[in-house]
Amino acid sequence: MSSDLPNTPPTPDGPPLRVVPVREAPPYRPSPLAGLFRWLFRTAFAVSVGFNLLLLMMVASLGGGLGDSGGLHTRYHSGKRTAADKIAVIHLDGVIFEGLTGFAQKQIEQAAADDSVKAVVLRVNSPGGSITASDDLYKRLTELRDGTSPRADADGTNQAKPIVVSMGSMAASGGYYVAMPAKYLMAEETTITGSIGVYASFPNVAKLANEHGVVMEVIKKGDVKNSGSMFHEMSPQERQVWQDMVDNAYGRFLQVVETGRPALKGKLTQDVIDKQMKGEDGKTFHYVRKRADGGIFTAQQAQEYGLIDGVGYLEDAITKAKELAGLGEYKAVTYERPQTFMGAFLGADVKAGAGFDLGKLSAGVQPRLWYLAPQSELAGLLAASK
C-alpha cells in the first residue's frame, strides 16, 4: 500500500519512522443557542447589579431623610426657599383616637425642637374623637405654644411659638378642642365647626335577647359593675354613673374653650338663637341654640358667635402666623410620614397585619366618652377598630 508521506531512514533497531503532518484546527464557532445563553446570563447579571444598587439608594434616601434624630421628612410649602425662619404647618386629619395620633405627635415634637421654627399653623380636618386623645394633643400643643415642651431639645433653647389654626372641611368637637391653644382661629368658607359637647353611647339588645330567650348570666360584686351591658336595661343608678362622667368631660370642654377664648367666658351656655320656626308639617316649634349645645355651626355662624376669628384659607393662615411672629422673610414647611421600605418600593402605603382582628374589633365597641361631631359615631367606631 503506497503512501504520499515521506519516510525517514531506517533506524538501527527497526523500520523507518513515518512523519504525519498536523493540520491546523478550524476556528471555533459557537452555536446560536450557546450565544443566546451567554447573552441572557450577562443581561441578568447586569439587571441584578442595577436592582441591588437601586435598593441601596432607596434605603440610603429613606434613612437620610429621617435625620439623626429619627424625625420626619420636611417639605417646602411656600415662602422663600432660602429663608432661615420657618413656619411649620402641622396636619391633623381624621378621627382623634388613642394609637392614631402618632403622626400628629411627631409633628408637634419636631416643630417644638426646631429653633428655626418661629410660628406654627395647625391645619385641622377632623370630626373629633375620644376625650383622652383630644386632651393629649391639646396639652402637647399648649406646650409647643408656650415653649415648655419636654420633648424639645434638652439644651434649654426651646422657644414659645404662636399658633394659628386653619380649619379644613370640618374642625368639630375634639377637632375644635385641640384648636384652643391657638392665638387665631381661621375657618374656610365651607368649614363646619363647633360641636362643643360630649356623649357616651351603648348598644342595647336586651329586648331582642328577651324575645329569643337569650340570657347573659352575670356574677358581680358592686352595684353598678355591670352598667352599660348590652343585655339588660340600664337602671337609673347605672345611667347616673355615666352621666356624671359625661358632665365632667363637658365641664372640661367648657373650661378649655374659655381658657383659649376668654371673651366667651360665661357665654358658652347662653342662647345665641331663640325664635319660633315652622316645620315641614306647618307646625310651629321653638328653635333654640347655644354655642355649647353640641351642635355644629357654619364658618359664618362661628365667626358671628365668637367661636373663630376669621374666614380664610391655608395661605391666609400662614400669612397671619407670619404677622404674629413678626417675621420678614420666611419659608413654610410641612412634615411627611417616613415611608416604609416596601411602601417606597411599591409606591403605596403598605400596612402590616391586614385582615380580621377580633381584638381591634372589640376595642371599637368598648364604652367610652367621645368629643365627636353629630353623625360621626360610625367614624369613631371604625377608628377605634383599626
N, C-alpha and C positions, 0 to 999 in steps of 0.2 A: 504494500500500500504506500503510494507516494505521498510526499508531504512537501509543502512550499516553504516550510520553516527551515532555516539553515541549521546544520549540525556542527557541533564543536568537535574538535579532535577527540579521539577516544582516550579515555583515561587509562592509566596502567591497570586499574582494578576492574574496569567494566566497560560497558558500551558508551558511545559518545552521548553527551548531555544535549537535550533539545532546549532551545530558547523559545519561551512562549511570550509574545508581546502583550502588554497590559493596555487595554483600551480605556480612555477617559469616560467616566460616568456622565450621563446626560444631566443637565441642570434640574434641580428639584422644583417641581411644580405642584403646589398643594391643591387638593381637590376643592371645589367651590363650597362644599359642606364644612370643611375644616376652616376655611377663611371666614365663613359666616359665624362659626362658633367663636373664633378669636375676637371678631368684631363685637359680638354680643357681650363677651366677657369684659372687654375693655370698656364698653359703654356702661355696663352695670357697675363696674368698679368706679368709674368717674361719677356716676349718679350717686352712689353710696357716699363717696367722699364729699360731694357737694351737699347732700342731705345732712350729713353729720355736721358740716361747717355751719349750715343754716340753723340747725338746732342749737349749736353752741352760741351763735349770735343772738338767737331768741332768748336763751337763758341769761346771757350777759345783759341784754337790754332790759329784761324784766327785773333782774336783780339790781341793775344800776339805777333803774327808775325809782326804786324804793328808798334809796339813800341809806346812809349809815345808820340812821335811827329807825329804819323799817317803816318810814312814813308813806304817805300816799303820793301818787303822781300829781304834779302840779301842771295845769294847762293855762296858757294865756287866754284871757277872755276879751279884754278891751283896755283902752288907755294907751299909754306909751310903753312899748315893749322894754325899753332900756331904763325906765324909771326904777329907782331904788325902793320907793314906798309902795306898798301893796294894799289893795282892798280884797279881802278874801270873801268869796261867795260860797257859802255853806248851803248845801241842798238837804232838805228834809222832805222825803217823799213817802207816801203810803201810810198804812196804819202804824201807829206808835205802839210797840209791844216789846216786852222783855225778850231779848235774844235777837231782835230785828233792828236794833238801833246802833249796832256796832259801827257801821259806816259813818253815821252822824256823829257818834262819839269821837271817832278818829279825826274827822274834820275839825271838830271843836278843839281837840288836843293840839293838832298841828297848827291851827291858827293862833292858839294861845302861846305856843312855844316859839313861834317865828317873830322875832323882833322887828322884822321889816313889814309885818302886817300891822297897819295903823288903824284899820277900821274893818268891820265885818258886815256883810249883807246876808241875812238869813232868808233863804228862799224856801217858803213853806208851801207844800201842796199835800195836805193831809186832812182826813176827817176826824183825826184824834186817835185815841187808843186807850190803853189801860191807864189807871191813875198813877201807878207806880212808875211806869216807863216815862210818862209825861213829866212827872215831877223830877225824875232823874235828869232829863235833858234840860229842864228849867234851871236846876241847880248848876249844871255844867256851864250853861250859857251865862248865868249870873256871874260865875267865877271868871269866865272869859271877859265879860264886860268890865268887871272891877279889877282885873289884874291879879286875882288871888288863886288862880288855878294851880293846884298842886301837881298837875300833870305837865306843866310847862318846865322850862329849863331850871335847873337847880342853882344857877349862878345869881339868882336874885334880879334878873333883868326883865322879869315878867311885867308887862305894861297893861294899863287899862285901855280898852278899845271900844269905842262907841259901836253899837249895833243898830242897824236899820233892817226892818223886816219887809220883805217883798212877798206878798201873798199871791199864789197861783190860782188855780180854779177853785180850790177850797182850802181854807185855813180855819177849821171849826173845832169847837170843843177842845180836846187836847192839843190840836193844831193851833188854836188861839192861846191856850195856856202857855205853851213854850215860847210864844212871842213876847211875853210880858217883860223880859229883861231889856227889850229894845227901847231906844230913845225915840224912835219914829216908826210908826206902822203905816205901810202903804199897801193898798189893795188894788187889783186891776179892775177894770170896768165890769167884768163878768164874775168877779170873785164872790163866793159865798163864805161868810164868816160868822163869828159869834158862837152860838150854841153853848152858852155858859150854863152847864148843868151836869148832873151825874146820874147814872142809873145802874141797877143790877137786874138781871133777868134770869129766870129759871124755867127750864122745860117742865111741864106737868102732864103726866099721863095717868094720873090717879083714876079718873073716871073711866078711861079706856081699859085700864087694868082691872077695875072692879067689874066692868061689863063682861070681861072674858075670863074672870076668875084667876087673874094673875096677882099674886101676893108677894111682897118683899118683906120677909121677916127680919126685923132689926132688933138686936140686943144692944142696949146702950146704957151708959151711965152719964147723966147730965140732961137736964130738962130740954135743952134746945140743941143737943148734939146732932140730931137728925134734921135740923131745919134746912129747908131748901131741897129736900129729897123729892124727886120727880114722882114718887109712888104714893105720896099722901098729900092731902090738902094742908097748906101751911096754916098753923094756928096763929091767932093774934099775937101771942108772945113771941113766936118764932119770926113772924113778919117784922116785929118791932126791933129785933136784933139787927136785921139787915137795914131797916130804916135808919137806925142810929148810925150805922156805918156810912150810909148814903148821905145823911145830914152832915156828918163830919167831913166827908170828902167835898161836899158842896160848899161848906164853910171855908175850907181850904182854898177852893177855886176863887171864891169872892175875895179872900184875903190877898191872893196872888195878883188878881186883877187890880184891886185897889192900891197895892204897892207899886205896880207898874204904871198905873194911870191914876195918880192921886186926885185928878179932877172928878173922877167917878166915885169917890169915897162917899158911901151912904146913898148912892143913886142907883145902884145896880138892880135893886128890887122895887124901884119906883116905876109907875106906869109911864110908858112913852107913847102908847096908843090906847085910847079909850073912846070908843064910838059905837054907835048902833049900825049894824050891817044887815043886809038882806041876803039870805042864802039862795041857792038854786031853786029851792022849793017855794020861794017867795016869803018865807018866814023871817022875821027879824031876830037877830041874835046880838048879844053884847060881845064885841071884839076888844080884847084887852091884851096888850103886850108889855113885857118888861125886858130890860136889857139882859137880865139873867134868868129868863124863863125856860132856858134850854133850847129855844128855837133859833133858827138861823136868820141872818139878815143879808141883804144885798150890800154891795160896797157903798152905794149912795146912802142907804139907811144907816149903815155902820158909821159912816162919817158924820151924819146928822146927829146920831146919838152919842158921839164921842168915843166909839169903840176903836176907831182908827183915826189917823191924822190926815191922810190924803189919798187920792186916787192916782195911780200911775203904774208904770211898768218897771221891769227889772233895771233897765238903763237909768230910769229916773231915781230908783232906789240907790244905785251906785253913785250917782251924782250927789244925792243927799248925804250919803256916807262920806264922800269926799269933803263936802261942806262942813259936816260936824267934826271931822278930824282935822280940819284946817290944812288940807293938803294942796300942794301945787300940782306938779307932775306926779302921776301915779299909774299903776297898771293893776287891773282887776284880774284875779286868778280864780280858777275853780280847782277842786280836787276830784281825782278819779280813783275808782277802786283799782287796786293792783290785780292784774289778770293772773289767773292760774296758768300753768304751763299748757295744759290741754285746751284751756279757753283760748289762749293766744294761737295755738296751733290750728284749732278748728275754726277760729274766728267767731266764737259764740261762747256764752256763759255755760259752763259745764258744772252741774251740781251733783255732788255725790249723794248716795243714799236715796235716790229717787225710788218711788214706789209706795205702797201702802205701809203706814207706820201707825200701829194701834196706840202707841204711847203718845204720839203727836196729836192724834185724833182725840184722845181723852183730854189732853190739855185744852183743846178748843171748847170743850163743854163744861169745864170746871167753873164753878161760881166765882165771879169776880166783879169788881166795880169798874165802870167804864166812863171815860170822858170821850164820848163818841157822838158825832152828829146824828140827827134823826135819820132813820133808814140805812144806817151803816152797820147794823148789828151783824149781818152776814159777813161783811168785810172783816169785822173784828174776829169772828169765829174762825174764818179761813186763815187769818194771820196767826192766830193762836195755834192753829193746827199745822203750821209749816214746820 
